[in-house]
Amino acid sequence: MGENQFFSLQGQVAVVTGGGQEIGAGIARRLSAAGARVAILDLNEANARAVAGPLGGLGLRCDVSSAAEVERALGEVGREFGGIQILVNNAGIAGKTAPLWELEERDLDQVYAVNLKGVFLMCRAVIRHMLERGYGRIVNVASIAGKEGNPTLIPYSSTKAAVIALTKALAKEVAGKGDITVNSISPAVVRTKILDTIPQSTIDYMVSRIPMGRTGKIEEVAALVHYLVSREASFTTGQCYDISGGRATY
Ligand SMILES: NC(=O)c1ccc[n+]([C@@H]2O[C@H](COP(=O)([O-])OP(=O)(O)OC[C@H]3O[C@@H](n4cnc5c(N)ncnc54)[C@H](O)[C@@H]3O)[C@@H](O)[C@H]2O)c1
């Protein structure tokens, strides 16, 4: 294999949720540069199209918390591009930032619907086809919050912990049934628009706990995802990959 073919995704179809901006857009661009045809599913259709257009990809509106919207969007990807080899579940929201005693029931429900149910619905819709074809790569974007638990971010932290566990369980369900892997990643703070919804005091807390003393970069996250969705990453499944400047302690 020539060096230029390392981690090639030529001939593969990749779906990236929440790819209309920031980390998801960075992942979509990286997978496209490696040869994949990319479909971006995002609540914001204009952003999804704006990112997908220059990549020759597909940008679709989809609320990942709705089973009907997930089925409809993936049906369109199938009609346009054919079978899906790669799924990156990146869509996520921070939700309300407050101590537990100031949270309403709906604050929890809203974050669970997007961050956890969204990953469940997307995986469920795609995994059967991966099993039929005996090949697939899934990466779920969790967070260091799911390992460490960030104060004032209980809905967010607990959904991300659940995503790590969903990943481990699904990986075992499909292990040995073809070349299918399911992994998650746990980034620490990356300067993106999601931080606009989080008070500076909480951001300062999170950054102060990163041993490298800096925030992560979108390109660094995209590079890790690229490796995990490549054919070469075939003996690694059910893992949560740290990308936190050393913050993760396990
Ligand atoms: N930025 C960070 O510091 C950080 C750290 C760890 C993990 N993460 C995770 O990385 C992922 C991307 O984060 P980001 O910083 O790029 O956030 P962002 O807010 O900039 O982008 C999130 C994208 O998801 C889309 N989205 C939101 N709800 C959706 C829904 N219901 N259906 C479909 N799309 C939806 C938004 O429209 C947006 O395009 C998230 O899962 C986030 O939790 C981010």
The ligand as an SDF file (V2000), in Angstrom:
LIG
                    3D

 44 48  0  0  0  0  0  0  0  0999 V2000
  -16.7480   21.9920   21.8350 N   0  0  0  0  0  0  0  0  0  0  0  0
  -16.3890   21.2860   22.8840 C   0  0  0  0  0  0  0  0  0  0  0  0
  -15.7290   21.7800   23.7980 O   0  0  0  0  0  0  0  0  0  0  0  0
  -16.7810   19.8320   22.9820 C   0  0  0  0  0  0  0  0  0  0  0  0
  -16.1170   19.0300   23.9230 C   0  0  0  0  0  0  0  0  0  0  0  0
  -16.4720   17.6890   24.0340 C   0  0  0  0  0  0  0  0  0  0  0  0
  -17.4510   17.1710   23.2240 C   0  0  0  0  0  0  0  0  0  0  0  0
  -18.0730   17.9660   22.3190 N   0  0  0  0  0  0  0  0  0  0  0  0
  -19.1250   17.3690   21.4980 C   0  0  0  0  0  0  0  0  0  0  0  0
  -18.7920   17.5050   20.1300 O   0  0  0  0  0  0  0  0  0  0  0  0
  -19.9740   17.5730   19.3610 C   0  0  0  0  0  0  0  0  0  0  0  0
  -19.9390   18.7890   18.4420 C   0  0  0  0  0  0  0  0  0  0  0  0
  -19.8100   19.9260   19.2570 O   0  0  0  0  0  0  0  0  0  0  0  0
  -19.4870   21.4010   18.7100 P   0  0  0  0  0  0  0  0  0  0  0  0
  -18.6330   22.0240   19.7270 O   0  0  0  0  0  0  0  0  0  0  0  0
  -19.0530   21.3520   17.2960 O   0  0  0  0  0  0  0  0  0  0  0  0
  -20.9650   22.0260   18.8490 O   0  0  0  0  0  0  0  0  0  0  0  0
  -21.7800   23.0860   17.9600 P   0  0  0  0  0  0  0  0  0  0  0  0
  -22.8840   23.5700   18.8200 O   0  0  0  0  0  0  0  0  0  0  0  0
  -20.8630   24.0800   17.3600 O   0  0  0  0  0  0  0  0  0  0  0  0
  -22.3600   22.1740   16.7850 O   0  0  0  0  0  0  0  0  0  0  0  0
  -23.3370   21.2110   17.0280 C   0  0  0  0  0  0  0  0  0  0  0  0
  -24.0700   20.9140   15.7220 C   0  0  0  0  0  0  0  0  0  0  0  0
  -25.1070   19.9590   16.0130 O   0  0  0  0  0  0  0  0  0  0  0  0
  -26.3070   20.3920   15.4180 C   0  0  0  0  0  0  0  0  0  0  0  0
  -27.4640   19.8670   16.1670 N   0  0  0  0  0  0  0  0  0  0  0  0
  -27.9010   20.2620   17.3870 C   0  0  0  0  0  0  0  0  0  0  0  0
  -29.0200   19.5730   17.7190 N   0  0  0  0  0  0  0  0  0  0  0  0
  -29.2840   18.7400   16.6810 C   0  0  0  0  0  0  0  0  0  0  0  0
  -30.2900   17.7930   16.4220 C   0  0  0  0  0  0  0  0  0  0  0  0
  -31.2930   17.5760   17.3040 N   0  0  0  0  0  0  0  0  0  0  0  0
  -30.2540   17.1050   15.2610 N   0  0  0  0  0  0  0  0  0  0  0  0
  -29.2670   17.3300   14.3610 C   0  0  0  0  0  0  0  0  0  0  0  0
  -28.2900   18.2260   14.5480 N   0  0  0  0  0  0  0  0  0  0  0  0
  -28.2900   18.9190   15.7010 C   0  0  0  0  0  0  0  0  0  0  0  0
  -26.2420   21.9110   15.4420 C   0  0  0  0  0  0  0  0  0  0  0  0
  -27.1310   22.4880   14.4850 O   0  0  0  0  0  0  0  0  0  0  0  0
  -24.7660   22.1430   15.1280 C   0  0  0  0  0  0  0  0  0  0  0  0
  -24.5360   22.1990   13.7350 O   0  0  0  0  0  0  0  0  0  0  0  0
  -21.1390   17.5750   20.3660 C   0  0  0  0  0  0  0  0  0  0  0  0
  -21.6540   16.2640   20.5140 O   0  0  0  0  0  0  0  0  0  0  0  0
  -20.4740   18.0230   21.6390 C   0  0  0  0  0  0  0  0  0  0  0  0
  -21.1560   17.5780   22.7850 O   0  0  0  0  0  0  0  0  0  0  0  0
  -17.7610   19.2780   22.1830 C   0  0  0  0  0  0  0  0  0  0  0  0
  1  2  1  0
  2  3  2  0
  2  4  1  0
  4  5  1  0
  4 44  2  0
  5  6  2  0
  6  7  1  0
  7  8  2  0
  8  9  1  0
  8 44  1  0
  9 10  1  0
  9 42  1  0
 10 11  1  0
 11 12  1  0
 11 40  1  0
 12 13  1  0
 13 14  1  0
 14 15  2  0
 14 16  1  0
 14 17  1  0
 17 18  1  0
 18 19  2  0
 18 20  1  0
 18 21  1  0
 21 22  1  0
 22 23  1  0
 23 24  1  0
 23 38  1  0
 24 25  1  0
 25 26  1  0
 25 36  1  0
 26 27  1  0
 26 35  1  0
 27 28  2  0
 28 29  1  0
 29 30  1  0
 29 35  2  0
 30 31  1  0
 30 32  2  0
 32 33  1  0
 33 34  2  0
 34 35  1  0
 36 37  1  0
 36 38  1  0
 38 39  1  0
 40 41  1  0
 40 42  1  0
 42 43  1  0
M  CHG  2   8   1  16  -1
M  END
$$$$
